[in-house]
Amino acid sequence: FEFWASIDKAILGPEVGLTAIADMTRDEFNELYTSPERLYGVPSLYRQIMADSKFPASASSWSYSGWWTFELESTLDDDAAFGGPEALQMLKDFIDGGETPLCITFGSMPMPEVGWVKLCSVLASLKKRAVIISGWSEISVRKLGQYIESQDTRKQLEEMIPDQGMLQMILASQRRMLKYMSDPAKALFLPTCSHEWLFPRCSVNIHHGGAGTTAAALRAGVPSVVFPFGVEDQYYHAAWINRLGVGVGLGVGNDPDPDIPSCMEPLWIRRYLENNMTDDFADAIKKIDKDKGIAARAKEAADVLRAENGIRHSADRIGTIIRDQVCSGKAQRKWEAMQNT
């Protein structure tokens, strides 16, 4: 209650002049939260993801609408969603030009350059083709090269690896990675792209676990590798992926309510990027390649999600509540009775 009330006061109030939750008492909020009429804008898979202990007794009558998505088909043939017609054609040619690629996107979460170097090194070592949506990271082959060759990077490596022989091996490995990623047959960098179009055409989707990205990845019916490294909900979504068995969520188990505060510390993230990221990503991709059951479960989950029309279901449900509860006066009488107790 305190969290959503603070969101009301800090964001909704100043922006739209409404503080519906902040104006409630805790009892009023709890009554609404556990109401039999509760409508979730999440898929029915949510019940499979969450443990029964997380739900109140009234949860059995809650309605799961499916995600509220708008005109997804419109993004499939809109050149603007890909950066223009030339970019779309380049993408089509790349996908048709070899083995099914991976997709990598961290959206509005800027991945540090050290993370991109580690991840691209995994692609090179496993000889995987990839479409990289640079997003807010604005990553490119040129930027990778600048980072690798910069004096600051060299100094950091020398401090971490005093042995000159080992240092030269790492530098040589990074240059091989850069050469691999510079091959237009191996990697394609795009600033933006329709997830709905691209994700189903890839073998694995690697992302940060943002709400919209996770939803698109699950609808695609393709395994995910989730690396949460910023906002709290990313860790939950990574755990969901593990719990459903449709990919690999890094840094968390399959508890739908993971213990995450220590994982969100910048120092922890930096150390993870430097020390663990390469092995974890490589192991995750290898696991998906080896365990065909992951891809099968991803397809099954997508079939469930695609059958749910969240907007239509929600509109019908809300209409029913307005007709049966609001217009009839039942909701007002219930509310007044609760306030008088």
Solvent accessible surface area in square Angstrom, and as a share of the most:
residue,aa,sasa,rsa
1,F,55,0.23
2,E,108,0.48
3,F,126,0.53
4,W,131,0.46
5,A,10,0.08
6,S,57,0.37
7,I,48,0.24
8,D,4,0.02
9,K,135,0.57
10,A,74,0.57
11,I,89,0.45
12,L,76,0.38
13,G,18,0.17
14,P,98,0.61
15,E,134,0.60
16,V,92,0.53
17,G,62,0.59
18,L,121,0.60
19,T,37,0.21
20,A,68,0.53
21,I,42,0.21
22,A,23,0.17
23,D,112,0.58
24,M,39,0.18
25,T,77,0.45
26,R,115,0.42
27,D,106,0.55
28,E,20,0.09
29,F,28,0.12
30,N,66,0.34
31,E,59,0.27
32,L,77,0.38
33,Y,86,0.33
34,T,49,0.29
35,S,14,0.09
36,P,65,0.41
37,E,55,0.25
38,R,59,0.22
39,L,40,0.20
40,Y,32,0.12
41,G,22,0.21
42,V,28,0.16
43,P,4,0.03
44,S,50,0.32
45,L,15,0.07
46,Y,33,0.13
47,R,81,0.30
48,Q,115,0.51
49,I,4,0.02
50,M,27,0.12
51,A,30,0.23
52,D,108,0.56
53,S,100,0.65
54,K,93,0.39
55,F,27,0.11
56,P,45,0.28
57,A,105,0.81
58,S,30,0.19
59,A,3,0.03
60,S,102,0.66
61,S,56,0.36
62,W,16,0.06
63,S,14,0.09
64,Y,36,0.14
65,S,3,0.02
66,G,0,0.00
67,W,51,0.18
68,W,130,0.46
69,T,44,0.25
70,F,158,0.66
71,E,136,0.61
72,L,53,0.27
73,E,126,0.56
74,S,62,0.40
75,T,45,0.26
76,L,59,0.30
77,D,115,0.60
78,D,66,0.34
79,D,54,0.28
80,A,79,0.61
81,A,26,0.20
82,F,0,0.00
83,G,50,0.48
84,G,16,0.16
85,P,88,0.56
86,E,145,0.65
87,A,16,0.12
88,L,19,0.09
89,Q,96,0.42
90,M,102,0.46
91,L,0,0.00
92,K,78,0.33
93,D,82,0.42
94,F,14,0.06
95,I,26,0.13
96,D,120,0.62
97,G,58,0.56
98,G,44,0.42
99,E,110,0.49
100,T,69,0.40
101,P,0,0.00
102,L,2,0.01
103,C,0,0.00
104,I,0,0.00
105,T,1,0.01
106,F,2,0.01
107,G,23,0.22
108,S,55,0.35
109,M,38,0.17
110,P,76,0.48
111,M,7,0.03
112,P,45,0.29
113,E,56,0.25
114,V,17,0.10
115,G,0,0.00
116,W,2,0.01
117,V,8,0.04
118,K,50,0.21
119,L,0,0.00
120,C,0,0.00
121,S,28,0.18
122,V,1,0.01
123,L,0,0.00
124,A,20,0.15
125,S,80,0.51
126,L,44,0.22
127,K,150,0.64
128,K,31,0.13
129,R,20,0.07
130,A,1,0.00
131,V,0,0.00
132,I,0,0.00
133,I,8,0.04
134,S,10,0.06
135,G,21,0.20
136,W,175,0.62
137,S,9,0.06
138,E,125,0.56
139,I,5,0.02
140,S,39,0.25
141,V,42,0.24
142,R,176,0.64
143,K,61,0.26
144,L,0,0.00
145,G,12,0.12
146,Q,94,0.42
147,Y,46,0.17
148,I,5,0.03
149,E,96,0.43
150,S,37,0.24
151,Q,149,0.66
152,D,101,0.52
153,T,7,0.04
154,R,79,0.29
155,K,124,0.52
156,Q,79,0.35
157,L,21,0.11
158,E,72,0.32
159,E,123,0.55
160,M,104,0.46
161,I,27,0.14
162,P,110,0.69
163,D,86,0.45
164,Q,106,0.47
165,G,45,0.43
166,M,96,0.43
167,L,0,0.00
168,Q,84,0.38
169,M,125,0.56
170,I,50,0.25
171,L,4,0.02
172,A,38,0.29
173,S,45,0.29
174,Q,20,0.09
175,R,109,0.40
176,R,153,0.56
177,M,3,0.02
178,L,35,0.17
179,K,163,0.69
180,Y,33,0.12
181,M,2,0.01
182,S,57,0.37
183,D,50,0.26
184,P,112,0.70
185,A,55,0.43
186,K,64,0.27
187,A,7,0.06
188,L,18,0.09
189,F,39,0.16
190,L,7,0.03
191,P,91,0.58
192,T,60,0.35
193,C,12,0.07
194,S,9,0.06
195,H,47,0.21
196,E,35,0.16
197,W,18,0.06
198,L,0,0.00
199,F,0,0.00
200,P,56,0.35
201,R,102,0.37
202,C,5,0.03
203,S,47,0.30
204,V,3,0.02
205,N,1,0.00
206,I,0,0.00
207,H,0,0.00
208,H,11,0.05
209,G,0,0.00
210,G,11,0.11
211,A,59,0.45
212,G,55,0.53
213,T,13,0.08
214,T,1,0.01
215,A,7,0.05
216,A,6,0.05
217,A,1,0.01
218,L,9,0.05
219,R,32,0.12
220,A,9,0.07
221,G,15,0.14
222,V,18,0.10
223,P,6,0.04
224,S,1,0.01
225,V,0,0.00
226,V,0,0.00
227,F,3,0.01
228,P,3,0.02
229,F,15,0.06
230,G,22,0.21
231,V,81,0.46
232,E,82,0.37
233,D,51,0.26
234,Q,3,0.01
235,Y,2,0.01
236,Y,62,0.24
237,H,19,0.08
238,A,0,0.00
239,A,0,0.00
240,W,28,0.10
241,I,0,0.00
242,N,38,0.19
243,R,87,0.32
244,L,12,0.06
245,G,17,0.17
246,V,3,0.02
247,G,7,0.06
248,V,22,0.12
249,G,5,0.05
250,L,13,0.07
251,G,46,0.44
252,V,24,0.14
253,G,49,0.47
254,N,86,0.44
255,D,75,0.39
256,P,5,0.03
257,D,62,0.32
258,P,14,0.09
259,D,123,0.64
260,I,6,0.03
261,P,93,0.59
262,S,64,0.41
263,C,14,0.08
264,M,65,0.29
265,E,94,0.42
266,P,110,0.69
267,L,102,0.51
268,W,79,0.28
269,I,22,0.11
270,R,87,0.32
271,R,138,0.51
272,Y,16,0.06
273,L,1,0.01
274,E,46,0.21
275,N,101,0.52
276,N,74,0.38
277,M,1,0.00
278,T,49,0.28
279,D,94,0.49
280,D,45,0.23
281,F,0,0.00
282,A,15,0.11
283,D,83,0.43
284,A,4,0.03
285,I,1,0.00
286,K,105,0.44
287,K,110,0.47
288,I,11,0.05
289,D,60,0.31
290,K,178,0.76
291,D,55,0.28
292,K,147,0.62
293,G,26,0.25
294,I,3,0.02
295,A,44,0.34
296,A,51,0.40
297,R,95,0.35
298,A,3,0.03
299,K,121,0.51
300,E,108,0.49
301,A,7,0.06
302,A,0,0.00
303,D,70,0.36
304,V,60,0.35
305,L,9,0.04
306,R,134,0.49
307,A,88,0.68
308,E,44,0.20
309,N,74,0.38
310,G,3,0.03
311,I,68,0.34
312,R,160,0.58
313,H,74,0.33
314,S,7,0.05
315,A,62,0.48
316,D,90,0.47
317,R,69,0.25
318,I,83,0.42
319,G,35,0.33
320,T,51,0.30
321,I,41,0.21
322,I,83,0.42
323,R,150,0.55
324,D,55,0.28
325,Q,50,0.22
326,V,85,0.49
327,C,103,0.61
328,S,53,0.34
329,G,16,0.16
330,K,108,0.46
331,A,36,0.28
332,Q,115,0.51
333,R,143,0.52
334,K,101,0.43
335,W,82,0.29
336,E,79,0.35
337,A,58,0.45
338,M,42,0.19
339,Q,99,0.44
340,N,128,0.65
341,T,148,0.86
